[in-house]
Amino acid sequence: MKKVVVTMAAVGLVVGFSSFSFAESNIKGTLSNKAEVKEAANVAIGKNATANMGSMSAKNSNVKGTVSNDAKVEKAANVAIGENVTANMGSVTMQDANVKGTISNKADVKEAANVAIGKDTTANMASITMKGGSVKGTVSNEAKIEKAANVAIGEGTTANMGSVTMQDGSVKGTISNKADVKEAANVAIGKDTTANMASVTMKGGSVKGTVSNKANIEKAANVAIGEGSTANMGSVTMENANIKGTVSNTATVKEAANVAIGKNTTANMGSVTIKNANVKGTITNTANVNKSANVAIGENSTASMGSVAVE
């Protein structure tokens, strides 16, 4: 079954703007979404509500071929408010989907705000997110973000900007993220909250091949506030994962601030961190950090800049 959502606004429902979504489908060939959004607002309010702007989503589907999203967003607001709410802007989201081929996302976001408020809320801007499922081929994200704000507020909240995030997925091939972020703010506020800017994050799952992150960040702020919160800027983080191949991070950071505040909080800038993972191959981190501040405040908090940490 294919589902295309074109409704402009709703409360407690699925809201879509220049987006494409499908579930429980078997697709052979190419799925393509091209969106140009200007001076627009995308809002989801209510329990289990979802707002999609210039995005693609797939659940419980099999795809042989290409999933492609190309979004240009300017002077727009993407907001999710309420329990289990999700807001996607210029992004691709996959859940329990099996893909043989290519997943590609290209997003150009200017003067935009991406905000998630509420329990278990998620806001994705110019990102690819995967939960479960498998990919044999390439996962590619290219993001250009300028004068934008990415904010997650609330317990268990996640905000992703120009990033690739994977949970309990299997990849045989390449995971590639290229992000150019200028004059932007990435903020996570709340217990166990996560904010990712120009980063690749993995929890569980396995990769056979290459994980590559290339980040160019200028005049940006990356902030995590709250017990157990994490803020990642221009970094690769992997936890409980199995990797056979290469993990590469290249980050150029200028005039930026990376701040973690709270007990057991973590802030990573231009770094690679690996926890409880098995790696057979090569881990490479190249970081050029200029006129930047890296600060951790609170008991057992950690701030890493231009580092490789393996636990």
C-alpha positions in Angstrom: 0.0 0.0 0.0 1.3 3.4 -1.0 0.3 6.6 0.9 0.8 10.1 -0.2 -0.1 12.8 2.3 -0.7 16.3 1.0 -2.7 17.9 3.8 -1.5 21.3 4.9 -2.4 21.3 8.5 -4.1 19.2 11.2 -4.2 18.5 14.9 -3.4 15.0 16.2 -3.0 13.7 12.6 -0.4 13.1 10.0 0.7 16.3 8.4 2.5 16.3 5.1 3.9 19.1 2.8 5.7 18.0 -0.4 6.3 14.6 1.1 6.0 10.9 0.2 5.3 8.1 2.6 4.6 4.4 2.1 4.1 1.3 4.3 4.0 -2.5 3.9 5.0 -2.2 0.3 7.2 -4.2 -2.1 8.8 -1.9 -4.6 11.2 -2.5 -7.4 12.7 0.5 -9.1 13.0 4.1 -8.0 11.1 6.2 -5.4 11.8 9.9 -5.9 10.6 13.0 -4.0 11.7 16.5 -5.1 10.4 19.4 -3.0 10.9 23.1 -2.9 9.4 24.8 0.2 9.5 28.5 0.9 8.0 30.6 3.7 6.1 27.6 5.2 5.2 26.2 8.5 4.9 22.4 9.3 3.3 21.6 12.6 2.2 18.4 14.4 0.3 18.6 17.7 -1.1 15.7 19.6 -0.4 12.2 20.7 1.3 10.1 18.0 1.1 13.0 15.5 3.6 13.2 12.6 4.6 16.2 10.5 6.6 15.8 7.2 8.0 18.6 5.1 10.0 17.8 1.9 10.6 14.3 3.3 10.2 10.6 2.6 9.3 7.8 5.0 9.0 4.0 4.8 7.8 1.4 7.2 7.9 -2.4 7.0 8.6 -2.3 3.3 11.0 -4.0 0.8 12.8 -1.9 -1.8 15.0 -3.0 -4.6 16.4 0.0 -6.3 16.7 3.7 -5.2 15.0 5.8 -2.6 15.8 9.4 -3.4 14.8 12.7 -1.6 15.8 16.1 -2.8 14.6 19.1 -0.8 15.1 22.8 -0.8 13.7 24.6 2.2 13.9 28.3 2.9 12.4 30.5 5.7 10.4 27.6 7.1 9.4 26.2 10.5 9.1 22.5 11.4 7.5 21.9 14.8 6.4 18.8 16.7 4.6 19.2 20.0 3.2 16.3 22.1 3.8 12.8 23.2 5.6 10.5 20.7 5.4 13.3 18.1 7.8 13.4 15.0 8.6 16.3 12.7 10.7 15.7 9.5 12.1 18.5 7.3 14.1 17.6 4.2 14.7 14.1 5.6 14.4 10.4 4.9 13.1 8.1 7.7 13.1 4.3 7.5 11.6 1.8 10.0 12.0 -2.0 9.7 12.6 -1.6 6.0 14.8 -3.7 3.8 16.6 -1.9 1.0 18.9 -3.4 -1.8 20.3 -0.4 -3.6 20.6 3.3 -2.6 19.1 5.6 0.0 19.9 9.2 -0.9 18.9 12.5 0.7 20.0 15.9 -0.5 18.8 18.9 1.5 19.4 22.6 1.2 18.0 24.4 4.3 18.2 28.2 4.9 16.8 30.4 7.6 14.7 27.5 9.1 13.8 26.3 12.6 13.4 22.6 13.5 11.8 22.1 16.9 10.6 19.1 18.9 8.8 19.6 22.2 7.4 16.8 24.3 7.9 13.3 25.6 9.7 10.9 23.1 9.5 13.6 20.4 11.9 13.6 17.4 12.8 16.4 15.0 14.8 15.6 11.9 16.2 18.3 9.6 18.2 17.4 6.5 18.9 13.9 7.9 18.5 10.2 7.4 17.2 8.0 10.3 16.9 4.3 10.3 15.4 1.9 12.9 15.7 -1.8 12.4 15.8 -3.2 8.9 18.7 -3.7 6.5 20.5 -2.0 3.7 22.7 -3.7 1.0 24.2 -0.8 -0.9 24.6 2.9 0.0 23.1 5.2 2.5 24.0 8.8 1.5 23.1 12.1 3.1 24.2 15.5 1.8 23.1 18.6 3.8 23.7 22.3 3.4 22.3 24.2 6.4 22.6 28.0 6.9 21.1 30.2 9.6 19.1 27.4 11.2 18.1 26.3 14.6 17.7 22.6 15.6 16.1 22.3 19.1 14.8 19.3 21.1 13.1 19.9 24.5 11.7 17.2 26.7 12.5 13.8 28.1 13.8 11.3 25.6 13.8 13.9 22.8 16.1 13.7 19.8 17.0 16.5 17.3 19.0 15.6 14.2 20.4 18.2 11.9 22.5 17.2 8.8 23.1 13.8 10.3 22.7 10.0 9.8 21.3 8.0 12.7 20.8 4.3 12.9 19.4 2.0 15.5 19.6 -1.8 15.4 20.1 -1.8 11.6 22.3 -3.9 9.3 24.3 -2.3 6.5 26.5 -4.0 4.0 28.1 -1.2 1.9 28.6 2.5 2.7 27.1 5.0 5.1 28.1 8.5 4.0 27.2 11.9 5.6 28.4 15.2 4.2 27.2 18.3 6.0 28.0 22.0 5.6 26.6 23.9 8.6 26.9 27.7 9.0 25.5 30.1 11.6 23.4 27.4 13.2 22.4 26.3 16.7 21.9 22.7 17.8 20.3 22.4 21.3 19.0 19.4 23.4 17.3 20.2 26.7 16.0 17.4 28.9 16.9 14.1 30.6 18.5 11.6 28.2 18.1 14.0 25.3 20.3 13.8 22.2 21.2 16.6 19.6 23.1 15.6 16.5 24.6 18.1 14.1 26.6 17.0 11.1 27.2 13.6 12.7 26.8 9.9 12.3 25.4 7.9 15.2 24.8 4.2 15.6 23.3 2.2 18.4 23.3 -1.6 18.0 23.4 -3.2 14.6 26.2 -4.0 12.3 28.2 -2.5 9.4 30.3 -4.3 6.8 32.0 -1.6 4.7 32.5 2.1 5.3 31.1 4.6 7.7 32.1 8.1 6.5 31.3 11.6 8.0 32.5 14.9 6.5 31.5 18.0 8.4 32.2 21.7 7.7 30.9 23.7 10.6 31.3 27.5 11.1 29.9 29.9 13.6 27.7 27.3 15.3 26.7 26.3 18.8 26.1 22.7 20.0 24.5 22.4 23.4 23.2 19.6 25.6 21.5 20.4 28.9 20.1 17.8 31.3 21.1 14.6 33.1 22.4 12.0 30.6 22.0 14.3 27.6 24.3 14.0 24.6 25.3 16.6 21.9 27.3 15.6 18.9 28.8 18.1 16.4 30.9 16.9 13.4 31.3 13.5 15.1 30.9 9.7 14.7 29.5 7.9 17.7 28.9 4.1 17.8 27.5 2.0 20.7 27.0 -1.8 20.9 27.7 -2.1 17.2 29.8 -4.5 15.1 31.9 -3.0 12.4 34.1 -4.7 9.7 35.8 -2.1 7.5 36.5 1.6 7.9 35.2 4.3 10.2 36.2 7.8 9.0 35.5 11.2 10.4 36.7 14.5 8.8 35.6 17.7 10.6 36.5 21.4 10.0 35.1 23.5 12.9 35.5 27.3 13.1 34.3 29.8 15.7 32.0 27.2 17.3 31.0 26.3 20.9 30.4 22.8 22.1 28.8 22.7 25.6 27.5 19.9 27.9 25.7 20.8 31.1 24.4 18.3 33.6 25.3 15.0 35.4 26.6 12.3 33.1 26.3 14.5 30.1 28.4 14.1 26.9 29.4 16.6 24.2 31.4 15.5 21.2 33.0 17.9 18.7 35.0 16.6 15.7 35.5 13.3 17.4 35.0 9.5 17.1 33.6 7.7 20.2 33.0 3.9 20.3 31.5 2.2 23.3 31.1 -1.6 23.7 31.6 -2.1 20.0 33.7 -4.6 18.0 35.8 -3.1 15.2 37.8 -5.0 12.7 39.5 -2.5 10.4 40.4 1.2 10.5 39.3 4.1 12.6 40.4 7.5 11.3 39.6 11.0 12.7 40.9 14.2 11.1 39.8 17.4 12.9 40.7 21.0 12.2 39.3 23.1 15.0 39.9 26.9 15.1 38.7 29.6 17.6 36.3 27.2 19.3 35.3 26.3 22.8 34.7 22.8 24.2 33.1 22.8 27.7 31.7 20.1 30.0 30.0 21.2 33.3 28.6 18.7 35.8 29.4 15.5 37.7 30.9 12.8 35.4 30.3 14.9 32.3 32.5 14.5 29.3 33.4 16.8 26.4 35.6 15.5 23.6 37.1 17.7 20.8 39.2 16.4 18.0 39.5 13.0 19.7 39.1 9.2 19.3 37.7 7.4 22.3 37.2 3.6 22.5 35.7 2.0 25.6 
